[in-house]
Amino acid sequence: MRVPFIRTSFAAALALTATATAVVTAGAQSAGAQICQFLAPVGGDGTTNIVTKTISPGAVLPFSRPNWNTDFFVTAPYSTYKFFFTANSSVSATYPVEGFLKFTDGTAFQVINEPSFAPPTGTGRQWGPFPTYPGKVVSQVNFRIGASADQAATGFTYRISVQGCN
């Protein structure tokens, strides 16, 4: 009669060990998961952190500027940054995409450099996560899309956003 009891106890011990391992593993995965927040765009109206833009031609007037650059505020320290892009237009286009981390000391570091990005219509893309650099404090993140050399992309509409993560 003792043998069935030992088998039951052994089976119960295996089940308990498997359950404990699953709980510890799930807890470790949760502890390692990054928490990300969308960054607010500079000049935004505060209603959304997703910016929709249309690629414009280069500056045609002496004091006008193209809308290729979009900056996002960094209001807290983050360990990494992610850039998000979605093609909004009904036609495809090719244009350069660049991304920069801008630091409080006035310097910047380029993290994205795709001179001929051609996203399929309605699709998205994520770049990163890109880590911060020791001794540097990120003050803004910059997304630059389009250039005067790519006039065929003029009129192409897209959505962009940036997340800071810890």
VEXTORLO-142578 format. One record per residue (C-alpha): residue number from 1; x, y, z. Coordinates in Angstrom, 1 decimal. Each point is the difference from the previous one (the first is absolute). Layout:
// VEXTORLO-142578
kolvex pos=NUM	x=X	y=Y	z=Z
...
This chain:
// VEXTORLO-142578
kolvex pos=1	x=0.0	y=0.0	z=0.0
kolvex pos=2	x=2.9	y=2.3	z=0.5
kolvex pos=3	x=1.1	y=0.0	z=-3.6
kolvex pos=4	x=-3.1	y=1.8	z=-1.3
kolvex pos=5	x=0.5	y=2.6	z=2.7
kolvex pos=6	x=3.6	y=0.6	z=-1.1
kolvex pos=7	x=-1.1	y=0.2	z=-3.6
kolvex pos=8	x=-2.7	y=2.5	z=0.9
kolvex pos=9	x=2.4	y=2.0	z=2.1
kolvex pos=10	x=2.7	y=0.0	z=-2.8
kolvex pos=11	x=-2.6	y=1.1	z=-2.6
kolvex pos=12	x=-1.2	y=2.7	z=2.3
kolvex pos=13	x=3.5	y=1.2	z=0.6
kolvex pos=14	x=0.7	y=0.1	z=-3.8
kolvex pos=15	x=-3.2	y=2.0	z=-0.5
kolvex pos=16	x=0.9	y=2.4	z=2.8
kolvex pos=17	x=3.5	y=0.4	z=-1.4
kolvex pos=18	x=-1.3	y=0.7	z=-3.5
kolvex pos=19	x=-2.5	y=2.5	z=1.3
kolvex pos=20	x=2.7	y=1.8	z=2.1
kolvex pos=21	x=2.3	y=0.1	z=-3.0
kolvex pos=22	x=-2.7	y=1.5	z=-2.2
kolvex pos=23	x=-0.8	y=2.7	z=2.6
kolvex pos=24	x=3.7	y=0.9	z=0.5
kolvex pos=25	x=0.6	y=0.1	z=-3.8
kolvex pos=26	x=-3.1	y=2.2	z=-0.6
kolvex pos=27	x=1.1	y=2.4	z=2.8
kolvex pos=28	x=3.5	y=0.2	z=-1.5
kolvex pos=29	x=-1.5	y=0.8	z=-3.5
kolvex pos=30	x=-2.2	y=2.7	z=1.5
kolvex pos=31	x=2.9	y=1.5	z=1.9
kolvex pos=32	x=2.0	y=0.2	z=-3.2
kolvex pos=33	x=-2.7	y=1.5	z=-2.2
kolvex pos=34	x=0.5	y=3.6	z=-1.0
kolvex pos=35	x=-2.6	y=2.6	z=0.7
kolvex pos=36	x=-0.2	y=2.5	z=-2.8
kolvex pos=37	x=-1.7	y=3.4	z=-0.4
kolvex pos=38	x=-0.8	y=2.0	z=-3.1
kolvex pos=39	x=1.9	y=3.3	z=-0.1
kolvex pos=40	x=-1.8	y=3.2	z=-0.8
kolvex pos=41	x=0.9	y=1.7	z=-3.2
kolvex pos=42	x=1.5	y=3.5	z=0.1
kolvex pos=43	x=-2.7	y=2.5	z=-1.2
kolvex pos=44	x=-2.8	y=-2.6	z=0.5
kolvex pos=45	x=-3.4	y=1.0	z=1.3
kolvex pos=46	x=0.1	y=-2.5	z=2.8
kolvex pos=47	x=-2.8	y=-2.2	z=-1.3
kolvex pos=48	x=2.1	y=-2.7	z=-1.5
kolvex pos=49	x=3.6	y=-1.2	z=0.0
kolvex pos=50	x=-0.3	y=-1.3	z=-3.6
kolvex pos=51	x=0.9	y=2.5	z=-2.6
kolvex pos=52	x=-1.4	y=-0.1	z=-3.5
kolvex pos=53	x=1.9	y=1.8	z=-2.7
kolvex pos=54	x=0.2	y=0.4	z=-3.8
kolvex pos=55	x=3.4	y=0.2	z=-1.7
kolvex pos=56	x=0.4	y=3.5	z=-1.3
kolvex pos=57	x=2.5	y=1.4	z=-2.5
kolvex pos=58	x=3.1	y=1.8	z=1.2
kolvex pos=59	x=-0.2	y=3.6	z=1.0
kolvex pos=60	x=-1.2	y=2.1	z=-2.9
kolvex pos=61	x=0.1	y=3.4	z=1.8
kolvex pos=62	x=3.1	y=1.4	z=1.7
kolvex pos=63	x=-1.5	y=-0.2	z=3.5
kolvex pos=64	x=-2.2	y=-3.1	z=-0.4
kolvex pos=65	x=1.0	y=-3.4	z=1.3
kolvex pos=66	x=-1.0	y=-3.5	z=-1.1
kolvex pos=67	x=-1.8	y=-2.3	z=2.4
kolvex pos=68	x=2.4	y=-2.9	z=-0.1
kolvex pos=69	x=1.1	y=0.2	z=3.6
kolvex pos=70	x=-2.2	y=-1.0	z=3.0
kolvex pos=71	x=1.4	y=0.3	z=3.5
kolvex pos=72	x=-1.4	y=-1.8	z=3.1
kolvex pos=73	x=0.4	y=1.2	z=3.6
kolvex pos=74	x=1.9	y=-2.2	z=2.4
kolvex pos=75	x=-1.3	y=1.0	z=3.5
kolvex pos=76	x=1.3	y=-3.0	z=2.0
kolvex pos=77	x=3.2	y=-2.2	z=-0.2
kolvex pos=78	x=-0.5	y=-3.1	z=-2.1
kolvex pos=79	x=2.3	y=-2.9	z=-0.7
kolvex pos=80	x=-1.0	y=-0.5	z=-3.6
kolvex pos=81	x=-2.0	y=1.7	z=-2.8
kolvex pos=82	x=-2.2	y=-1.5	z=-2.8
kolvex pos=83	x=-1.1	y=1.8	z=-3.2
kolvex pos=84	x=-3.2	y=-1.0	z=-1.7
kolvex pos=85	x=-1.1	y=0.8	z=-3.6
kolvex pos=86	x=-3.2	y=-0.8	z=-2.0
kolvex pos=87	x=-0.6	y=0.7	z=-3.6
kolvex pos=88	x=-3.3	y=1.8	z=-0.5
kolvex pos=89	x=-0.2	y=0.8	z=-3.7
kolvex pos=90	x=-1.7	y=-2.1	z=-2.7
kolvex pos=91	x=3.1	y=0.0	z=-2.1
kolvex pos=92	x=3.6	y=-1.1	z=0.8
kolvex pos=93	x=3.0	y=2.3	z=0.1
kolvex pos=94	x=3.7	y=-0.2	z=0.7
kolvex pos=95	x=1.7	y=2.5	z=2.3
kolvex pos=96	x=2.7	y=0.2	z=2.7
kolvex pos=97	x=-0.8	y=-0.6	z=3.6
kolvex pos=98	x=2.4	y=1.1	z=2.8
kolvex pos=99	x=-0.3	y=0.0	z=3.8
kolvex pos=100	x=2.0	y=1.7	z=2.6
kolvex pos=101	x=0.4	y=0.1	z=3.8
kolvex pos=102	x=0.7	y=3.7	z=0.9
kolvex pos=103	x=1.8	y=0.6	z=3.3
kolvex pos=104	x=0.0	y=2.8	z=2.5
kolvex pos=105	x=3.5	y=1.0	z=-0.8
kolvex pos=106	x=-1.1	y=1.0	z=-3.6
kolvex pos=107	x=1.4	y=-3.2	z=-1.7
kolvex pos=108	x=-2.0	y=-2.6	z=-1.8
kolvex pos=109	x=0.5	y=-3.6	z=-1.0
kolvex pos=110	x=-1.5	y=-1.5	z=-3.2
kolvex pos=111	x=-1.8	y=-3.4	z=0.7
kolvex pos=112	x=-1.9	y=-0.4	z=-3.3
kolvex pos=113	x=1.4	y=0.6	z=-3.5
kolvex pos=114	x=-2.0	y=-1.5	z=-2.8
kolvex pos=115	x=0.7	y=2.0	z=-3.2
kolvex pos=116	x=-2.6	y=-1.9	z=-2.1
kolvex pos=117	x=-2.9	y=-1.1	z=2.2
kolvex pos=118	x=-3.0	y=-1.2	z=-2.0
kolvex pos=119	x=-2.8	y=-1.2	z=2.3
kolvex pos=120	x=-2.9	y=-1.9	z=-1.5
kolvex pos=121	x=-3.2	y=2.0	z=0.4
kolvex pos=122	x=-1.8	y=-0.5	z=3.4
kolvex pos=123	x=2.9	y=-1.8	z=1.6
kolvex pos=124	x=2.0	y=0.9	z=3.1
kolvex pos=125	x=3.6	y=-0.2	z=1.1
kolvex pos=126	x=1.8	y=0.2	z=3.3
kolvex pos=127	x=3.6	y=1.0	z=0.4
kolvex pos=128	x=1.7	y=-0.7	z=3.3
kolvex pos=129	x=0.1	y=-0.3	z=2.9
kolvex pos=130	x=3.1	y=2.3	z=0.0
kolvex pos=131	x=1.8	y=0.3	z=3.3
kolvex pos=132	x=1.0	y=3.3	z=1.6
kolvex pos=133	x=3.7	y=0.8	z=0.4
kolvex pos=134	x=2.0	y=0.1	z=3.2
kolvex pos=135	x=0.6	y=3.6	z=1.2
kolvex pos=136	x=-2.6	y=1.4	z=-2.4
kolvex pos=137	x=-3.5	y=1.2	z=0.8
kolvex pos=138	x=-2.6	y=-0.2	z=-2.9
kolvex pos=139	x=-2.1	y=3.2	z=-0.3
kolvex pos=140	x=-1.8	y=-0.7	z=-3.2
kolvex pos=141	x=-0.4	y=-2.7	z=-2.7
kolvex pos=142	x=-0.1	y=1.1	z=-3.6
kolvex pos=143	x=-1.6	y=-1.8	z=-3.0
kolvex pos=144	x=0.9	y=1.4	z=-3.4
kolvex pos=145	x=-1.9	y=-1.3	z=-3.0
kolvex pos=146	x=0.4	y=1.3	z=-3.6
kolvex pos=147	x=2.6	y=2.2	z=-1.8
kolvex pos=148	x=0.1	y=2.5	z=-2.8
kolvex pos=149	x=1.8	y=-2.7	z=-2.2
kolvex pos=150	x=-3.1	y=-2.2	z=0.1
kolvex pos=151	x=-2.7	y=2.2	z=-1.5
kolvex pos=152	x=-1.9	y=-3.0	z=-1.2
kolvex pos=153	x=-1.0	y=-0.7	z=3.6
kolvex pos=154	x=-1.7	y=3.4	z=0.4
kolvex pos=155	x=-3.5	y=-0.5	z=1.1
kolvex pos=156	x=0.6	y=-3.3	z=1.7
kolvex pos=157	x=-1.8	y=-0.2	z=3.4
kolvex pos=158	x=1.3	y=-1.9	z=3.1
kolvex pos=159	x=-0.5	y=-0.3	z=3.7
kolvex pos=160	x=2.9	y=-0.1	z=2.5
kolvex pos=161	x=0.5	y=-0.3	z=3.7
kolvex pos=162	x=2.8	y=-0.7	z=2.5
kolvex pos=163	x=0.1	y=-1.9	z=3.3
kolvex pos=164	x=2.4	y=0.3	z=2.9
kolvex pos=165	x=0.4	y=-3.3	z=2.0
kolvex pos=166	x=1.4	y=-1.2	z=3.3
